[in-house]
Amino acid sequence: MKQITILLASSPYSGQDVDTVLGIANAAVEKGHSVTVVGSGDGTYGFLKGQRASGAPSAENGFAELIEKGIRVDL
């Protein structure tokens, strides 16, 4: 098992960065790795409740599911 740390510094609905982080973190957890996502700057907005862009996947729900699977989040 490896420790993987991912830095997220982009706002949740400004591009594909959050989707990429969610995908990598989920794949790593499924393989049994320990994952920490560090939110910095605009990246912290992905963890706020109630944020949702029309037609985009919910960053809030994605991170909530990963937290239930055991990832750690540092802001």
N, C-alpha and C positions, 0 to 999 in steps of 0.2 A: 504494500500500500504506500502511495506517495502523498505528500502534502502539496496541494496546488493552490496558489494564491492568484486571483484575477483582480486587476484594478479596473474599475469602471468610472470613467470621468466624463462621459457623455450623457446628456439629458435623455430621458426615456423615449421620446418620440421624434428625435432629430435625425434618425437614420437607423441602420441595422445593428448598431453596437450592442444594444440590450438583448436583442434576439440572439446574437452571436454568443454573448456571455451566458445567457440562459441555456443555450444548446451545449456549449462546452462544459459548463458546470453540471448539467444533467448527465451527460455522457460519462464524466469522470466519477460522479457519485454512483452511477449504475455499475461501473467497473470496480467499485469498492474503495475509491480514493477519498481522502479527506480534502474538502474544498472550503476555501475562505474567499468571499467576494468583498473587496474593499471599495466602498463608494466614496468618491472624492469630487469636490466641486459640484458641477451640474449632475454628476452621477448619483448624488444623494436623492434627487427627485424621483428616481425609480422606486424608491422604498416608501414613498408617501402614500397614505390611504386616500382613495377617491380620485386619483389621477387616471384619466382615461382619454385617449384620443379616438375620435370616431373612426371606425374601420380598422384600427390597429389592435394587435394582441395586447392584453393587459399586462404591463410589467409588474404591477402589484400582485396579481394572481400567480404569475410565473415565479416570482421570488418567494411568495408564500408557500407554494408547492415544494420548492427546493429546500426551504427552511424546515419543512416537515420531514424531508428526506435526510436532514442532518447537516446541511451546509451552514457555515458560520458567516455572519455579515458584520463587518466593521464599518462604521461611518466616521 
